[in-house]
Amino acid sequence: MAKFTAFLSGLIFGIGLLVSGMADPAKVLGFLDVAGAWDPSLVLVMGGAVMAGLAAFRLAGRRATTYLGLPLALPAARQVDRRLVGGSLVFGVGWGLVGLCPGPALVNLGAGQWQAIVFVAAMLAGMGIFQWLETSRS
């Protein structure tokens, strides 16, 4: 049941990305082009996501298990450190260069777009390099 729920949640998220236009890299790049033809629509989508996330985290903070009875593990770290800032910078640079982040990239991969194939391959390579560095660090 948990895998089905995860699949259904991902499917709904992907449909939301398509309906809102956020799977289109040109839409995201238009939002980031504040000196040119700025498209503010992403602000509304992000605002809605933040509000939904705040409500969900507030509700989840009162629970020990999910509605499916699985253990609920929320992030415990609360401090901003170099690793968080560095990872955010790398994410932001990639997002700004390509107009994709992991969710929309997977939606576009499902649509067979070659740019998404390159992006997802680079993303997986980056995840592998991070894992290798983390393993070799300890």
Backbone as CSV, one residue per row, in Angstrom:
resi,resn,N_x,N_y,N_z,CA_x,CA_y,CA_z,C_x,C_y,C_z
1,MET,0.819,-1.195,0.000,0.000,0.000,0.000,0.871,1.272,0.000
2,ALA,2.002,1.222,0.718,2.878,2.390,0.796,3.459,2.730,-0.581
3,LYS,3.842,1.717,-1.339,4.400,1.975,-2.667,3.342,2.539,-3.613
4,PHE,2.138,2.027,-3.508,1.049,2.551,-4.329,0.763,4.007,-3.974
5,THR,0.750,4.319,-2.691,0.509,5.694,-2.246,1.625,6.618,-2.711
6,ALA,2.869,6.151,-2.647,3.995,6.954,-3.133,3.864,7.188,-4.632
7,PHE,3.506,6.162,-5.374,3.308,6.298,-6.818,2.190,7.288,-7.118
8,LEU,1.074,7.165,-6.423,-0.064,8.049,-6.636,0.293,9.494,-6.287
9,SER,1.026,9.693,-5.208,1.459,11.042,-4.826,2.363,11.640,-5.887
10,GLY,3.300,10.856,-6.392,4.182,11.325,-7.453,3.425,11.638,-8.724
11,LEU,2.446,10.814,-9.041,1.628,11.043,-10.233,0.844,12.348,-10.117
12,ILE,0.254,12.577,-8.956,-0.499,13.819,-8.733,0.438,15.025,-8.793
13,PHE,1.632,14.898,-8.207,2.619,15.973,-8.245,3.022,16.270,-9.697
14,GLY,3.281,15.226,-10.464,3.658,15.402,-11.872,2.561,16.053,-12.682
15,ILE,1.323,15.648,-12.448,0.198,16.267,-13.145,0.094,17.742,-12.759
16,GLY,0.314,18.032,-11.483,0.301,19.427,-11.025,1.375,20.251,-11.710
17,LEU,2.564,19.668,-11.884,3.633,20.378,-12.584,3.244,20.664,-14.031
18,LEU,2.606,19.702,-14.680,2.177,19.901,-16.066,1.079,20.953,-16.163
19,VAL,0.073,20.857,-15.294,-1.053,21.784,-15.340,-0.601,23.215,-15.053
20,SER,0.317,23.383,-14.101,0.790,24.727,-13.741,1.815,25.269,-14.721
21,GLY,2.312,24.419,-15.612,3.324,24.847,-16.575,4.732,24.829,-16.018
22,MET,4.911,24.335,-14.809,6.225,24.363,-14.166,7.162,23.263,-14.661
23,ALA,6.686,22.385,-15.517,7.581,21.395,-16.127,8.239,21.969,-17.374
24,ASP,7.842,23.174,-17.757,8.400,23.842,-18.930,9.594,24.702,-18.505
25,PRO,10.808,24.324,-18.907,11.981,25.101,-18.502,11.894,26.576,-18.896
26,ALA,11.239,26.898,-20.004,11.118,28.294,-20.436,10.317,29.108,-19.420
27,LYS,9.336,28.489,-18.793,8.524,29.160,-17.770,9.384,29.505,-16.561
28,VAL,10.189,28.561,-16.124,11.066,28.782,-14.972,12.126,29.829,-15.306
29,LEU,12.734,29.717,-16.472,13.746,30.694,-16.875,13.137,32.091,-17.015
30,GLY,11.871,32.169,-17.424,11.179,33.455,-17.488,11.013,34.064,-16.105
31,PHE,10.787,33.224,-15.114,10.691,33.707,-13.728,12.041,34.228,-13.239
32,LEU,13.106,33.557,-13.632,14.440,33.951,-13.174,14.989,35.160,-13.939
33,ASP,14.378,35.530,-15.038,14.841,36.663,-15.845,14.223,37.965,-15.325
34,VAL,14.668,38.407,-14.148,14.082,39.593,-13.524,14.450,40.875,-14.266
35,ALA,15.500,40.867,-15.063,15.909,42.065,-15.809,15.282,42.113,-17.199
36,GLY,14.588,41.057,-17.590,14.013,41.006,-18.932,12.504,40.839,-18.879
37,ALA,12.015,39.847,-19.593,10.575,39.568,-19.656,10.188,38.685,-18.476
38,TRP,10.142,39.259,-17.293,9.904,38.500,-16.066,8.495,37.924,-16.036
39,ASP,8.387,36.643,-15.686,7.099,35.953,-15.564,6.890,35.621,-14.087
40,PRO,6.028,36.352,-13.377,5.860,36.160,-11.933,4.989,34.969,-11.540
41,SER,4.479,34.205,-12.491,3.530,33.135,-12.156,4.129,32.079,-11.232
42,LEU,5.427,31.870,-11.293,6.058,30.880,-10.417,5.954,31.292,-8.950
43,VAL,5.887,32.592,-8.670,5.729,33.068,-7.299,4.430,32.524,-6.708
44,LEU,3.368,32.537,-7.504,2.081,32.034,-7.018,2.139,30.532,-6.758
45,VAL,2.783,29.800,-7.658,2.904,28.354,-7.479,3.746,28.059,-6.242
46,MET,4.880,28.767,-6.101,5.739,28.557,-4.928,5.025,28.943,-3.633
47,GLY,4.290,30.046,-3.677,3.545,30.469,-2.490,2.534,29.421,-2.056
48,GLY,1.815,28.871,-3.023,0.862,27.805,-2.707,1.544,26.574,-2.143
49,ALA,2.697,26.243,-2.705,3.445,25.078,-2.216,3.963,25.307,-0.806
50,VAL,4.446,26.514,-0.527,4.945,26.821,0.822,3.808,26.748,1.834
51,MET,2.659,27.304,1.504,1.517,27.265,2.427,1.063,25.822,2.683
52,ALA,0.980,25.031,1.638,0.595,23.628,1.809,1.649,22.885,2.633
53,GLY,2.926,23.161,2.368,4.003,22.525,3.115,3.998,22.900,4.585
54,LEU,3.760,24.171,4.873,3.694,24.607,6.272,2.579,23.878,7.021
55,ALA,1.412,23.794,6.393,0.295,23.093,7.024,0.624,21.612,7.217
56,ALA,1.219,20.989,6.208,1.537,19.562,6.301,2.591,19.289,7.375
57,PHE,3.630,20.124,7.448,4.664,19.922,8.470,4.119,20.177,9.871
58,ARG,3.234,21.139,10.012,2.627,21.403,11.325,1.804,20.195,11.774
59,LEU,1.040,19.644,10.861,0.237,18.456,11.171,1.142,17.253,11.444
60,ALA,2.158,17.067,10.614,3.061,15.917,10.774,3.847,16.002,12.066
61,GLY,4.145,17.215,12.537,4.902,17.384,13.775,4.173,16.863,14.999
62,ARG,2.885,16.681,14.890,2.074,16.168,16.002,1.886,14.656,15.953
63,ARG,2.447,14.023,14.939,2.222,12.586,14.750,3.528,11.813,14.857
64,ALA,3.420,10.558,15.199,4.590,9.671,15.244,4.600,8.722,14.052
65,THR,3.429,8.547,13.435,3.326,7.652,12.287,2.533,8.344,11.177
66,THR,2.681,7.818,9.966,1.911,8.327,8.840,0.491,7.779,8.921
67,TYR,-0.370,8.234,8.037,-1.737,7.706,8.011,-1.769,6.232,7.620
68,LEU,-0.686,5.750,6.998,-0.592,4.327,6.648,0.017,3.509,7.781
69,GLY,0.376,4.164,8.889,0.950,3.463,10.028,2.459,3.290,9.972
70,LEU,3.117,3.899,8.990,4.569,3.802,8.875,5.230,4.841,9.773
71,PRO,6.475,4.591,10.196,7.153,5.587,11.033,7.336,6.908,10.280
72,LEU,7.162,8.003,10.993,7.283,9.328,10.402,8.600,9.941,10.864
73,ALA,9.506,10.167,9.932,10.820,10.722,10.248,10.943,12.107,9.631
74,LEU,10.839,13.129,10.451,10.988,14.502,9.990,12.437,14.943,10.169
75,PRO,12.890,15.909,9.390,14.263,16.396,9.550,14.485,16.924,10.971
76,ALA,15.639,16.589,11.536,15.948,17.022,12.894,16.857,18.249,12.913
77,ALA,17.656,18.422,11.879,18.604,19.540,11.839,17.858,20.860,11.672
78,ARG,18.282,21.862,12.408,17.645,23.173,12.344,18.637,24.290,12.009
79,GLN,19.934,23.973,11.991,20.937,25.009,11.766,21.298,25.103,10.281
80,VAL,21.702,26.301,9.888,22.188,26.537,8.534,23.708,26.408,8.587
81,ASP,24.262,25.485,7.804,25.705,25.280,7.810,26.256,25.379,6.392
82,ARG,27.560,25.205,6.258,28.217,25.316,4.943,27.661,24.318,3.940
83,ARG,27.407,23.117,4.384,26.910,22.076,3.472,25.536,22.433,2.922
84,LEU,24.670,22.964,3.776,23.337,23.369,3.329,23.433,24.517,2.337
85,VAL,24.239,25.523,2.655,24.398,26.671,1.757,25.041,26.227,0.446
86,GLY,26.079,25.400,0.523,26.745,24.909,-0.688,25.813,24.110,-1.571
87,GLY,25.055,23.205,-0.977,24.097,22.415,-1.749,23.016,23.282,-2.371
88,SER,22.565,24.279,-1.636,21.561,25.203,-2.168,22.112,25.989,-3.348
89,LEU,23.372,26.407,-3.254,23.997,27.134,-4.356,24.119,26.264,-5.606
90,VAL,24.554,25.024,-5.416,24.684,24.115,-6.567,23.311,23.875,-7.203
91,PHE,22.293,23.650,-6.362,20.934,23.455,-6.861,20.478,24.690,-7.635
92,GLY,20.672,25.873,-7.046,20.229,27.113,-7.674,20.924,27.388,-8.991
93,VAL,22.215,27.126,-9.058,22.946,27.338,-10.310,22.413,26.393,-11.393
94,GLY,22.225,25.134,-11.051,21.676,24.179,-12.019,20.280,24.564,-12.461
95,TRP,19.460,25.001,-11.527,18.093,25.415,-11.831,18.113,26.626,-12.761
96,GLY,19.000,27.583,-12.475,19.083,28.783,-13.295,19.639,28.537,-14.683
97,LEU,20.569,27.600,-14.804,21.158,27.312,-16.110,20.200,26.570,-17.030
98,VAL,19.448,25.639,-16.466,18.651,24.734,-17.283,17.145,24.983,-17.166
99,GLY,16.701,25.537,-16.040,15.274,25.744,-15.831,14.562,24.498,-15.358
100,LEU,15.333,23.522,-14.859,14.748,22.279,-14.350,15.252,21.997,-12.944
101,CYS,14.406,21.377,-12.159,14.835,20.776,-10.906,14.357,19.316,-10.970
102,PRO,14.647,18.495,-9.979,14.388,17.050,-10.128,12.958,16.661,-10.504
103,GLY,11.957,17.266,-9.888,10.575,16.893,-10.202,10.215,17.116,-11.661
104,PRO,10.330,18.356,-12.149,10.037,18.600,-13.559,10.939,17.813,-14.505
105,ALA,12.178,17.567,-14.106,13.073,16.786,-14.968,12.525,15.374,-15.159
106,LEU,12.000,14.771,-14.099,11.429,13.424,-14.226,10.152,13.438,-15.057
107,VAL,9.348,14.506,-14.914,8.147,14.636,-15.754,8.567,14.721,-17.219
108,ASN,9.572,15.544,-17.515,10.036,15.694,-18.899,10.733,14.437,-19.405
109,LEU,11.381,13.706,-18.516,11.985,12.427,-18.884,10.892,11.465,-19.347
110,GLY,9.785,11.439,-18.619,8.652,10.595,-19.007,8.076,10.994,-20.349
111,ALA,8.243,12.272,-20.716,7.764,12.754,-22.013,8.785,12.498,-23.115
112,GLY,9.961,11.957,-22.751,10.974,11.603,-23.736,11.809,12.763,-24.242
113,GLN,11.871,13.854,-23.505,12.674,15.001,-23.941,14.157,14.721,-23.723
114,TRP,14.968,14.937,-24.750,16.388,14.601,-24.671,17.101,15.450,-23.625
115,GLN,16.674,16.707,-23.433,17.307,17.558,-22.436,17.114,16.974,-21.032
116,ALA,15.958,16.388,-20.806,15.686,15.774,-19.502,16.554,14.541,-19.298
117,ILE,16.819,13.807,-20.366,17.695,12.635,-20.255,19.082,13.072,-19.817
118,VAL,19.606,14.129,-20.431,20.926,14.654,-20.063,20.896,15.160,-18.623
119,PHE,19.849,15.910,-18.254,19.742,16.467,-16.909,19.686,15.360,-15.857
120,VAL,18.835,14.372,-16.084,18.691,13.288,-15.098,19.983,12.481,-14.997
121,ALA,20.660,12.252,-16.108,21.954,11.555,-16.059,22.965,12.357,-15.236
122,ALA,23.012,13.670,-15.452,23.926,14.517,-14.679,23.532,14.536,-13.209
123,MET,22.237,14.568,-12.938,21.748,14.557,-11.559,22.142,13.257,-10.859
124,LEU,21.957,12.146,-11.533,22.332,10.856,-10.944,23.841,10.756,-10.742
125,ALA,24.609,11.291,-11.688,26.070,11.304,-11.531,26.459,12.148,-10.325
126,GLY,25.836,13.292,-10.164,26.108,14.144,-9.007,25.753,13.463,-7.705
127,MET,24.638,12.753,-7.676,24.250,12.008,-6.472,25.255,10.911,-6.177
128,GLY,25.728,10.244,-7.220,26.731,9.195,-7.035,28.044,9.748,-6.522
129,ILE,28.477,10.879,-7.065,29.714,11.509,-6.604,29.575,11.926,-5.142
130,PHE,28.430,12.512,-4.790,28.200,12.896,-3.393,28.280,11.676,-2.478
131,GLN,27.613,10.596,-2.877,27.625,9.377,-2.049,29.044,8.838,-1.907
132,TRP,29.802,8.849,-2.985,31.184,8.378,-2.940,32.017,9.248,-2.002
133,LEU,31.850,10.572,-2.111,32.596,11.486,-1.219,32.202,11.274,0.242
134,GLU,30.928,11.073,0.497,30.456,10.850,1.872,31.025,9.547,2.434
135,THR,31.053,8.512,1.596,31.583,7.216,2.036,33.079,7.300,2.298
136,SER,33.808,7.983,1.431,35.252,8.076,1.583,35.643,9.020,2.720
137,ARG,34.735,9.887,3.114,34.976,10.839,4.194,34.965,10.165,5.569
138,SER,34.195,9.125,5.721,34.069,8.492,7.029,34.969,7.303,7.214
